[in-house]
Amino acid sequence: MIVVVEGESTHGGQDRGTGPGDTSATGSGWITTDVAAKALGVSPRTIRRFIDRGDLEGKLEEEGITKAWMVSIDSLHALRDRRKAEGHDRRESATVSAVVDKAEDTLADVLRDLAGRLEARIAEATELRTRLEITERAESSLRQERERLLADIERERSERENDRQRAEEELARLRAELEAERSKGFWQRLFGG
């Protein structure tokens, strides 16, 4: 079934925003990209590429939230004649167009997959970075605590060493006193002296 919508002709490309009520004094009408694709033996995506390049005249029909490209029948005939003159085979073009569309769909799927994997990796990297920062802070805190404890231990060791030296000195003094007392005679010790 061919759907023809009379519209205002555009020259060399796209017309966005013309409505279905537009009429043309010289144009023979508008058809959908599916119908144009069948007429040329290519895919609808290839028809949209022809519109983008300016090989076909097209307009974007917007009805509510749905949008559809319409192709000028005159420009379609002109393009078909040019393609015949250039020797394009419709069946061969349809196969090539289908392969190109399949490759583009595959590429789009791959890109979508890669984007998803990239987002997952970014989230993972962010989580790991956060963990690393927390670990670094904890390590820094532990290092400071260790240094403080080592300083306390060293201070206590130094104090113990000083106490030991004082105790040894006191012991030596007391021994010397004891020896001095022992070396005195009995009467000298008894009466002082």
mmCIF file of the C-alpha atoms, coordinates in Angstrom:
data_MODEL
# 
_entry.id   MODEL 
# 
loop_
_atom_site.group_PDB 
_atom_site.id 
_atom_site.type_symbol 
_atom_site.label_atom_id 
_atom_site.label_alt_id 
_atom_site.label_comp_id 
_atom_site.label_asym_id 
_atom_site.label_entity_id 
_atom_site.label_seq_id 
_atom_site.pdbx_PDB_ins_code 
_atom_site.Cartn_x 
_atom_site.Cartn_y 
_atom_site.Cartn_z 
_atom_site.occupancy 
_atom_site.B_iso_or_equiv 
_atom_site.pdbx_formal_charge 
_atom_site.auth_seq_id 
_atom_site.auth_comp_id 
_atom_site.auth_asym_id 
_atom_site.auth_atom_id 
_atom_site.pdbx_PDB_model_num 
ATOM 1   C CA . MET A 1 1   ? 0.000  0.000  0.000   1.00 0.00 ? 1   MET A CA 1 
ATOM 2   C CA . ILE A 1 2   ? 1.406  3.399  -0.978  1.00 0.00 ? 2   ILE A CA 1 
ATOM 3   C CA . VAL A 1 3   ? 0.589  6.299  1.282   1.00 0.00 ? 3   VAL A CA 1 
ATOM 4   C CA . VAL A 1 4   ? 0.788  9.626  -0.514  1.00 0.00 ? 4   VAL A CA 1 
ATOM 5   C CA . VAL A 1 5   ? 0.718  12.865 1.425   1.00 0.00 ? 5   VAL A CA 1 
ATOM 6   C CA . GLU A 1 6   ? 0.677  16.066 -0.586  1.00 0.00 ? 6   GLU A CA 1 
ATOM 7   C CA . GLY A 1 7   ? 3.302  18.441 0.722   1.00 0.00 ? 7   GLY A CA 1 
ATOM 8   C CA . GLU A 1 8   ? 5.486  21.378 -0.058  1.00 0.00 ? 8   GLU A CA 1 
ATOM 9   C CA . SER A 1 9   ? 8.616  20.349 -1.887  1.00 0.00 ? 9   SER A CA 1 
ATOM 10  C CA . THR A 1 10  ? 11.998 20.961 -0.348  1.00 0.00 ? 10  THR A CA 1 
ATOM 11  C CA . HIS A 1 11  ? 15.123 21.266 -2.400  1.00 0.00 ? 11  HIS A CA 1 
ATOM 12  C CA . GLY A 1 12  ? 18.092 18.994 -1.619  1.00 0.00 ? 12  GLY A CA 1 
ATOM 13  C CA . GLY A 1 13  ? 17.318 17.632 1.752   1.00 0.00 ? 13  GLY A CA 1 
ATOM 14  C CA . GLN A 1 14  ? 15.086 17.698 4.718   1.00 0.00 ? 14  GLN A CA 1 
ATOM 15  C CA . ASP A 1 15  ? 12.039 19.638 5.744   1.00 0.00 ? 15  ASP A CA 1 
ATOM 16  C CA . ARG A 1 16  ? 11.218 19.408 9.409   1.00 0.00 ? 16  ARG A CA 1 
ATOM 17  C CA . GLY A 1 17  ? 7.882  20.634 10.486  1.00 0.00 ? 17  GLY A CA 1 
ATOM 18  C CA . THR A 1 18  ? 5.702  20.547 7.373   1.00 0.00 ? 18  THR A CA 1 
ATOM 19  C CA . GLY A 1 19  ? 2.318  19.166 8.113   1.00 0.00 ? 19  GLY A CA 1 
ATOM 20  C CA . PRO A 1 20  ? 0.201  16.668 6.231   1.00 0.00 ? 20  PRO A CA 1 
ATOM 21  C CA . GLY A 1 21  ? -2.061 19.445 4.985   1.00 0.00 ? 21  GLY A CA 1 
ATOM 22  C CA . ASP A 1 22  ? 0.707  21.082 2.903   1.00 0.00 ? 22  ASP A CA 1 
ATOM 23  C CA . THR A 1 23  ? 0.209  20.987 -0.847  1.00 0.00 ? 23  THR A CA 1 
ATOM 24  C CA . SER A 1 24  ? 2.544  21.380 -3.748  1.00 0.00 ? 24  SER A CA 1 
ATOM 25  C CA . ALA A 1 25  ? 1.794  22.994 -7.051  1.00 0.00 ? 25  ALA A CA 1 
ATOM 26  C CA . THR A 1 26  ? 4.365  20.899 -8.918  1.00 0.00 ? 26  THR A CA 1 
ATOM 27  C CA . GLY A 1 27  ? 5.041  17.835 -6.641  1.00 0.00 ? 27  GLY A CA 1 
ATOM 28  C CA . SER A 1 28  ? 3.345  14.503 -7.106  1.00 0.00 ? 28  SER A CA 1 
ATOM 29  C CA . GLY A 1 29  ? 3.229  13.606 -3.404  1.00 0.00 ? 29  GLY A CA 1 
ATOM 30  C CA . TRP A 1 30  ? 5.013  11.993 -0.514  1.00 0.00 ? 30  TRP A CA 1 
ATOM 31  C CA . ILE A 1 31  ? 5.557  8.359  0.490   1.00 0.00 ? 31  ILE A CA 1 
ATOM 32  C CA . THR A 1 32  ? 6.912  6.629  3.584   1.00 0.00 ? 32  THR A CA 1 
ATOM 33  C CA . THR A 1 33  ? 10.545 5.553  3.863   1.00 0.00 ? 33  THR A CA 1 
ATOM 34  C CA . ASP A 1 34  ? 9.448  1.888  3.798   1.00 0.00 ? 34  ASP A CA 1 
ATOM 35  C CA . VAL A 1 35  ? 7.748  2.317  0.442   1.00 0.00 ? 35  VAL A CA 1 
ATOM 36  C CA . ALA A 1 36  ? 10.704 4.308  -0.927  1.00 0.00 ? 36  ALA A CA 1 
ATOM 37  C CA . ALA A 1 37  ? 13.069 1.597  0.309   1.00 0.00 ? 37  ALA A CA 1 
ATOM 38  C CA . LYS A 1 38  ? 11.106 -1.095 -1.532  1.00 0.00 ? 38  LYS A CA 1 
ATOM 39  C CA . ALA A 1 39  ? 11.063 1.008  -4.698  1.00 0.00 ? 39  ALA A CA 1 
ATOM 40  C CA . LEU A 1 40  ? 14.877 1.372  -4.644  1.00 0.00 ? 40  LEU A CA 1 
ATOM 41  C CA . GLY A 1 41  ? 15.621 -2.080 -3.224  1.00 0.00 ? 41  GLY A CA 1 
ATOM 42  C CA . VAL A 1 42  ? 17.347 -0.717 -0.140  1.00 0.00 ? 42  VAL A CA 1 
ATOM 43  C CA . SER A 1 43  ? 16.537 -0.491 3.542   1.00 0.00 ? 43  SER A CA 1 
ATOM 44  C CA . PRO A 1 44  ? 14.582 2.342  5.198   1.00 0.00 ? 44  PRO A CA 1 
ATOM 45  C CA . ARG A 1 45  ? 17.763 3.346  7.011   1.00 0.00 ? 45  ARG A CA 1 
ATOM 46  C CA . THR A 1 46  ? 19.511 3.808  3.652   1.00 0.00 ? 46  THR A CA 1 
ATOM 47  C CA . ILE A 1 47  ? 16.604 6.014  2.541   1.00 0.00 ? 47  ILE A CA 1 
ATOM 48  C CA . ARG A 1 48  ? 17.166 8.174  5.633   1.00 0.00 ? 48  ARG A CA 1 
ATOM 49  C CA . ARG A 1 49  ? 20.865 8.371  4.704   1.00 0.00 ? 49  ARG A CA 1 
ATOM 50  C CA . PHE A 1 50  ? 19.888 9.513  1.208   1.00 0.00 ? 50  PHE A CA 1 
ATOM 51  C CA . ILE A 1 51  ? 17.715 12.218 2.822   1.00 0.00 ? 51  ILE A CA 1 
ATOM 52  C CA . ASP A 1 52  ? 20.581 13.294 5.094   1.00 0.00 ? 52  ASP A CA 1 
ATOM 53  C CA . ARG A 1 53  ? 22.974 13.529 2.134   1.00 0.00 ? 53  ARG A CA 1 
ATOM 54  C CA . GLY A 1 54  ? 20.431 15.474 0.084   1.00 0.00 ? 54  GLY A CA 1 
ATOM 55  C CA . ASP A 1 55  ? 19.956 12.757 -2.552  1.00 0.00 ? 55  ASP A CA 1 
ATOM 56  C CA . LEU A 1 56  ? 16.248 12.608 -1.643  1.00 0.00 ? 56  LEU A CA 1 
ATOM 57  C CA . GLU A 1 57  ? 13.823 15.276 -0.538  1.00 0.00 ? 57  GLU A CA 1 
ATOM 58  C CA . GLY A 1 58  ? 12.235 14.410 2.767   1.00 0.00 ? 58  GLY A CA 1 
ATOM 59  C CA . LYS A 1 59  ? 10.195 15.864 5.546   1.00 0.00 ? 59  LYS A CA 1 
ATOM 60  C CA . LEU A 1 60  ? 9.584  14.776 9.082   1.00 0.00 ? 60  LEU A CA 1 
ATOM 61  C CA . GLU A 1 61  ? 5.916  14.168 9.843   1.00 0.00 ? 61  GLU A CA 1 
ATOM 62  C CA . GLU A 1 62  ? 5.145  14.593 13.513  1.00 0.00 ? 62  GLU A CA 1 
ATOM 63  C CA . GLU A 1 63  ? 1.846  13.386 14.872  1.00 0.00 ? 63  GLU A CA 1 
ATOM 64  C CA . GLY A 1 64  ? 1.794  13.520 18.638  1.00 0.00 ? 64  GLY A CA 1 
ATOM 65  C CA . ILE A 1 65  ? 4.861  11.680 19.846  1.00 0.00 ? 65  ILE A CA 1 
ATOM 66  C CA . THR A 1 66  ? 5.334  9.634  16.669  1.00 0.00 ? 66  THR A CA 1 
ATOM 67  C CA . LYS A 1 67  ? 7.649  10.875 13.964  1.00 0.00 ? 67  LYS A CA 1 
ATOM 68  C CA . ALA A 1 68  ? 8.033  9.470  10.460  1.00 0.00 ? 68  ALA A CA 1 
ATOM 69  C CA . TRP A 1 69  ? 10.041 10.564 7.458   1.00 0.00 ? 69  TRP A CA 1 
ATOM 70  C CA . MET A 1 70  ? 8.150  11.133 4.239   1.00 0.00 ? 70  MET A CA 1 
ATOM 71  C CA . VAL A 1 71  ? 9.960  11.050 0.875   1.00 0.00 ? 71  VAL A CA 1 
ATOM 72  C CA . SER A 1 72  ? 9.099  13.120 -2.203  1.00 0.00 ? 72  SER A CA 1 
ATOM 73  C CA . ILE A 1 73  ? 7.990  10.855 -5.032  1.00 0.00 ? 73  ILE A CA 1 
ATOM 74  C CA . ASP A 1 74  ? 9.607  13.149 -7.625  1.00 0.00 ? 74  ASP A CA 1 
ATOM 75  C CA . SER A 1 75  ? 12.992 13.008 -5.891  1.00 0.00 ? 75  SER A CA 1 
ATOM 76  C CA . LEU A 1 76  ? 12.611 9.225  -5.532  1.00 0.00 ? 76  LEU A CA 1 
ATOM 77  C CA . HIS A 1 77  ? 12.046 8.855  -9.281  1.00 0.00 ? 77  HIS A CA 1 
ATOM 78  C CA . ALA A 1 78  ? 15.028 11.110 -10.017 1.00 0.00 ? 78  ALA A CA 1 
ATOM 79  C CA . LEU A 1 79  ? 17.280 9.129  -7.662  1.00 0.00 ? 79  LEU A CA 1 
ATOM 80  C CA . ARG A 1 80  ? 16.071 5.798  -9.091  1.00 0.00 ? 80  ARG A CA 1 
ATOM 81  C CA . ASP A 1 81  ? 16.838 7.005  -12.623 1.00 0.00 ? 81  ASP A CA 1 
ATOM 82  C CA . ARG A 1 82  ? 20.315 8.194  -11.557 1.00 0.00 ? 82  ARG A CA 1 
ATOM 83  C CA . ARG A 1 83  ? 21.018 4.868  -9.853  1.00 0.00 ? 83  ARG A CA 1 
ATOM 84  C CA . LYS A 1 84  ? 19.934 2.930  -12.949 1.00 0.00 ? 84  LYS A CA 1 
ATOM 85  C CA . ALA A 1 85  ? 22.192 5.092  -15.097 1.00 0.00 ? 85  ALA A CA 1 
ATOM 86  C CA . GLU A 1 86  ? 25.065 4.397  -12.694 1.00 0.00 ? 86  GLU A CA 1 
ATOM 87  C CA . GLY A 1 87  ? 24.375 0.653  -12.886 1.00 0.00 ? 87  GLY A CA 1 
ATOM 88  C CA . HIS A 1 88  ? 23.137 -0.065 -9.374  1.00 0.00 ? 88  HIS A CA 1 
ATOM 89  C CA . ASP A 1 89  ? 21.307 -3.422 -9.182  1.00 0.00 ? 89  ASP A CA 1 
ATOM 90  C CA . ARG A 1 90  ? 18.306 -3.256 -6.863  1.00 0.00 ? 90  ARG A CA 1 
ATOM 91  C CA . ARG A 1 91  ? 18.702 -6.789 -5.481  1.00 0.00 ? 91  ARG A CA 1 
ATOM 92  C CA . GLU A 1 92  ? 22.431 -6.356 -4.923  1.00 0.00 ? 92  GLU A CA 1 
ATOM 93  C CA . SER A 1 93  ? 21.863 -2.960 -3.256  1.00 0.00 ? 93  SER A CA 1 
ATOM 94  C CA . ALA A 1 94  ? 19.212 -4.426 -0.959  1.00 0.00 ? 94  ALA A CA 1 
ATOM 95  C CA . THR A 1 95  ? 21.636 -7.148 0.142   1.00 0.00 ? 95  THR A CA 1 
ATOM 96  C CA . VAL A 1 96  ? 24.476 -4.679 0.665   1.00 0.00 ? 96  VAL A CA 1 
ATOM 97  C CA . SER A 1 97  ? 22.130 -2.287 2.449   1.00 0.00 ? 97  SER A CA 1 
ATOM 98  C CA . ALA A 1 98  ? 20.897 -5.076 4.723   1.00 0.00 ? 98  ALA A CA 1 
ATOM 99  C CA . VAL A 1 99  ? 24.505 -6.035 5.525   1.00 0.00 ? 99  VAL A CA 1 
ATOM 100 C CA . VAL A 1 100 ? 25.387 -2.386 6.273   1.00 0.00 ? 100 VAL A CA 1 
ATOM 101 C CA . ASP A 1 101 ? 22.290 -2.010 8.472   1.00 0.00 ? 101 ASP A CA 1 
ATOM 102 C CA . LYS A 1 102 ? 23.116 -5.267 10.279  1.00 0.00 ? 102 LYS A CA 1 
ATOM 103 C CA . ALA A 1 103 ? 26.689 -4.042 10.826  1.00 0.00 ? 103 ALA A CA 1 
ATOM 104 C CA . GLU A 1 104 ? 25.406 -0.691 12.129  1.00 0.00 ? 104 GLU A CA 1 
ATOM 105 C CA . ASP A 1 105 ? 22.976 -2.466 14.466  1.00 0.00 ? 105 ASP A CA 1 
ATOM 106 C CA . THR A 1 106 ? 25.785 -4.751 15.624  1.00 0.00 ? 106 THR A CA 1 
ATOM 107 C CA . LEU A 1 107 ? 28.068 -1.750 16.105  1.00 0.00 ? 107 LEU A CA 1 
ATOM 108 C CA . ALA A 1 108 ? 25.345 0.047  18.059  1.00 0.00 ? 108 ALA A CA 1 
ATOM 109 C CA . ASP A 1 109 ? 24.888 -3.032 20.258  1.00 0.00 ? 109 ASP A CA 1 
ATOM 110 C CA . VAL A 1 110 ? 28.645 -3.258 20.804  1.00 0.00 ? 110 VAL A CA 1 
ATOM 111 C CA . LEU A 1 111 ? 28.839 0.442  21.670  1.00 0.00 ? 111 LEU A CA 1 
ATOM 112 C CA . ARG A 1 112 ? 25.881 0.105  24.052  1.00 0.00 ? 112 ARG A CA 1 
ATOM 113 C CA . ASP A 1 113 ? 27.548 -2.914 25.662  1.00 0.00 ? 113 ASP A CA 1 
ATOM 114 C CA . LEU A 1 114 ? 30.874 -1.077 25.916  1.00 0.00 ? 114 LEU A CA 1 
ATOM 115 C CA . ALA A 1 115 ? 29.166 1.966  27.424  1.00 0.00 ? 115 ALA A CA 1 
ATOM 116 C CA . GLY A 1 116 ? 27.500 -0.260 30.020  1.00 0.00 ? 116 GLY A CA 1 
ATOM 117 C CA . ARG A 1 117 ? 30.763 -2.002 30.832  1.00 0.00 ? 117 ARG A CA 1 
ATOM 118 C CA . LEU A 1 118 ? 32.545 1.359  31.019  1.00 0.00 ? 118 LEU A CA 1 
ATOM 119 C CA . GLU A 1 119 ? 29.942 2.668  33.475  1.00 0.00 ? 119 GLU A CA 1 
ATOM 120 C CA . ALA A 1 120 ? 30.369 -0.482 35.573  1.00 0.00 ? 120 ALA A CA 1 
ATOM 121 C CA . ARG A 1 121 ? 34.160 -0.060 35.547  1.00 0.00 ? 121 ARG A CA 1 
ATOM 122 C CA . ILE A 1 122 ? 33.841 3.620  36.498  1.00 0.00 ? 122 ILE A CA 1 
ATOM 123 C CA . ALA A 1 123 ? 31.591 2.683  39.428  1.00 0.00 ? 123 ALA A CA 1 
ATOM 124 C CA . GLU A 1 124 ? 34.037 -0.053 40.449  1.00 0.00 ? 124 GLU A CA 1 
ATOM 125 C CA . ALA A 1 125 ? 37.001 2.343  40.153  1.00 0.00 ? 125 ALA A CA 1 
ATOM 126 C CA . THR A 1 126 ? 35.174 4.937  42.249  1.00 0.00 ? 126 THR A CA 1 
ATOM 127 C CA . GLU A 1 127 ? 34.430 2.355  44.931  1.00 0.00 ? 127 GLU A CA 1 
ATOM 128 C CA . LEU A 1 128 ? 38.039 1.155  44.904  1.00 0.00 ? 128 LEU A CA 1 
ATOM 129 C CA . ARG A 1 129 ? 39.321 4.735  45.073  1.00 0.00 ? 129 ARG A CA 1 
ATOM 130 C CA . THR A 1 130 ? 37.087 5.354  48.094  1.00 0.00 ? 130 THR A CA 1 
ATOM 131 C CA . ARG A 1 131 ? 38.322 2.180  49.746  1.00 0.00 ? 131 ARG A CA 1 
ATOM 132 C CA . LEU A 1 132 ? 41.913 3.182  49.021  1.00 0.00 ? 132 LEU A CA 1 
ATOM 133 C CA . GLU A 1 133 ? 41.411 6.616  50.580  1.00 0.00 ? 133 GLU A CA 1 
ATOM 134 C CA . ILE A 1 134 ? 39.850 5.037  53.683  1.00 0.00 ? 134 ILE A CA 1 
ATOM 135 C CA . THR A 1 135 ? 42.703 2.522  53.855  1.00 0.00 ? 135 THR A CA 1 
ATOM 136 C CA . GLU A 1 136 ? 45.289 5.299  53.486  1.00 0.00 ? 136 GLU A CA 1 
ATOM 137 C CA . ARG A 1 137 ? 43.634 7.297  56.270  1.00 0.00 ? 137 ARG A CA 1 
ATOM 138 C CA . ALA A 1 138 ? 43.507 4.226  58.513  1.00 0.00 ? 138 ALA A CA 1 
ATOM 139 C CA . GLU A 1 139 ? 47.124 3.390  57.686  1.00 0.00 ? 139 GLU A CA 1 
ATOM 140 C CA . SER A 1 140 ? 48.162 6.967  58.422  1.00 0.00 ? 140 SER A CA 1 
ATOM 141 C CA . SER A 1 141 ? 46.301 6.890  61.742  1.00 0.00 ? 141 SER A CA 1 
ATOM 142 C CA . LEU A 1 142 ? 47.863 3.530  62.614  1.00 0.00 ? 142 LEU A CA 1 
ATOM 143 C CA . ARG A 1 143 ? 51.320 4.800  61.661  1.00 0.00 ? 143 ARG A CA 1 
ATOM 144 C CA . GLN A 1 144 ? 50.882 7.856  63.898  1.00 0.00 ? 144 GLN A CA 1 
ATOM 145 C CA . GLU A 1 145 ? 49.633 5.663  66.763  1.00 0.00 ? 145 GLU A CA 1 
ATOM 146 C CA . ARG A 1 146 ? 52.601 3.303  66.267  1.00 0.00 ? 146 ARG A CA 1 
ATOM 147 C CA . GLU A 1 147 ? 55.044 6.224  66.312  1.00 0.00 ? 147 GLU A CA 1 
ATOM 148 C CA . ARG A 1 148 ? 53.411 7.594  69.477  1.00 0.00 ? 148 ARG A CA 1 
ATOM 149 C CA . LEU A 1 149 ? 53.576 4.165  71.163  1.00 0.00 ? 149 LEU A CA 1 
ATOM 150 C CA . LEU A 1 150 ? 57.225 3.709  70.134  1.00 0.00 ? 150 LEU A CA 1 
ATOM 151 C CA . ALA A 1 151 ? 58.036 7.155  71.551  1.00 0.00 ? 151 ALA A CA 1 
ATOM 152 C CA . ASP A 1 152 ? 56.241 6.214  74.807  1.00 0.00 ? 152 ASP A CA 1 
ATOM 153 C CA . ILE A 1 153 ? 58.146 2.926  74.996  1.00 0.00 ? 153 ILE A CA 1 
ATOM 154 C CA . GLU A 1 154 ? 61.451 4.692  74.358  1.00 0.00 ? 154 GLU A CA 1 
ATOM 155 C CA . ARG A 1 155 ? 60.647 7.304  77.012  1.00 0.00 ? 155 ARG A CA 1 
ATOM 156 C CA . GLU A 1 156 ? 59.732 4.585  79.531  1.00 0.00 ? 156 GLU A CA 1 
ATOM 157 C CA . ARG A 1 157 ? 62.897 2.626  78.657  1.00 0.00 ? 157 ARG A CA 1 
ATOM 158 C CA . SER A 1 158 ? 64.948 5.775  79.177  1.00 0.00 ? 158 SER A CA 1 
ATOM 159 C CA . GLU A 1 159 ? 63.245 6.432  82.528  1.00 0.00 ? 159 GLU A CA 1 
ATOM 160 C CA . ARG A 1 160 ? 63.864 2.822  83.619  1.00 0.00 ? 160 ARG A CA 1 
ATOM 161 C CA . GLU A 1 161 ? 67.497 3.099  82.601  1.00 0.00 ? 161 GLU A CA 1 
ATOM 162 C CA . ASN A 1 162 ? 67.842 6.320  84.624  1.00 0.00 ? 162 ASN A CA 1 
ATOM 163 C CA . ASP A 1 163 ? 66.094 4.669  87.611  1.00 0.00 ? 163 ASP A CA 1 
ATOM 164 C CA . ARG A 1 164 ? 68.418 1.652  87.314  1.00 0.00 ? 164 ARG A CA 1 
ATOM 165 C CA . GLN A 1 165 ? 71.488 3.897  87.196  1.00 0.00 ? 165 GLN A CA 1 
ATOM 166 C CA . ARG A 1 166 ? 70.267 5.829  90.252  1.00 0.00 ? 166 ARG A CA 1 
ATOM 167 C CA . ALA A 1 167 ? 69.533 2.566  92.062  1.00 0.00 ? 167 ALA A CA 1 
ATOM 168 C CA . GLU A 1 168 ? 73.017 1.235  91.212  1.00 0.00 ? 168 GLU A CA 1 
ATOM 169 C CA . GLU A 1 169 ? 74.572 4.489  92.394  1.00 0.00 ? 169 GLU A CA 1 
ATOM 170 C CA . GLU A 1 170 ? 72.558 4.336  95.614  1.00 0.00 ? 170 GLU A CA 1 
ATOM 171 C CA . LEU A 1 171 ? 73.538 0.674  96.061  1.00 0.00 ? 171 LEU A CA 1 
ATOM 172 C CA . ALA A 1 172 ? 77.195 1.545  95.516  1.00 0.00 ? 172 ALA A CA 1 
ATOM 173 C CA . ARG A 1 173 ? 76.958 4.407  98.028  1.00 0.00 ? 173 ARG A CA 1 
ATOM 174 C CA . LEU A 1 174 ? 75.256 2.178  100.604 1.00 0.00 ? 174 LEU A CA 1 
ATOM 175 C CA . ARG A 1 175 ? 77.878 -0.556 100.132 1.00 0.00 ? 175 ARG A CA 1 
ATOM 176 C CA . ALA A 1 176 ? 80.613 1.993  100.526 1.00 0.00 ? 176 ALA A CA 1 
ATOM 177 C CA . GLU A 1 177 ? 78.984 3.226  103.729 1.00 0.00 ? 177 GLU A CA 1 
ATOM 178 C CA . LEU A 1 178 ? 78.562 -0.331 104.965 1.00 0.00 ? 178 LEU A CA 1 
ATOM 179 C CA . GLU A 1 179 ? 82.210 -1.124 104.241 1.00 0.00 ? 179 GLU A CA 1 
ATOM 180 C CA . ALA A 1 180 ? 83.264 2.090  105.934 1.00 0.00 ? 180 ALA A CA 1 
ATOM 181 C CA . GLU A 1 181 ? 81.204 1.135  108.998 1.00 0.00 ? 181 GLU A CA 1 
ATOM 182 C CA . ARG A 1 182 ? 82.637 -2.392 109.029 1.00 0.00 ? 182 ARG A CA 1 
ATOM 183 C CA . SER A 1 183 ? 86.147 -1.088 108.782 1.00 0.00 ? 183 SER A CA 1 
ATOM 184 C CA . LYS A 1 184 ? 85.708 0.918  111.994 1.00 0.00 ? 184 LYS A CA 1 
ATOM 185 C CA . GLY A 1 185 ? 86.459 -0.844 115.151 1.00 0.00 ? 185 GLY A CA 1 
ATOM 186 C CA . PHE A 1 186 ? 83.834 -2.130 117.547 1.00 0.00 ? 186 PHE A CA 1 
ATOM 187 C CA . TRP A 1 187 ? 84.290 0.671  120.088 1.00 0.00 ? 187 TRP A CA 1 
ATOM 188 C CA . GLN A 1 188 ? 84.312 3.290  117.374 1.00 0.00 ? 188 GLN A CA 1 
ATOM 189 C CA . ARG A 1 189 ? 81.065 1.996  116.026 1.00 0.00 ? 189 ARG A CA 1 
ATOM 190 C CA . LEU A 1 190 ? 79.530 1.797  119.430 1.00 0.00 ? 190 LEU A CA 1 
ATOM 191 C CA . PHE A 1 191 ? 80.422 5.291  120.550 1.00 0.00 ? 191 PHE A CA 1 
ATOM 192 C CA . GLY A 1 192 ? 80.328 6.881  117.152 1.00 0.00 ? 192 GLY A CA 1 
ATOM 193 C CA . GLY A 1 193 ? 83.228 8.224  115.603 1.00 0.00 ? 193 GLY A CA 1 
# 
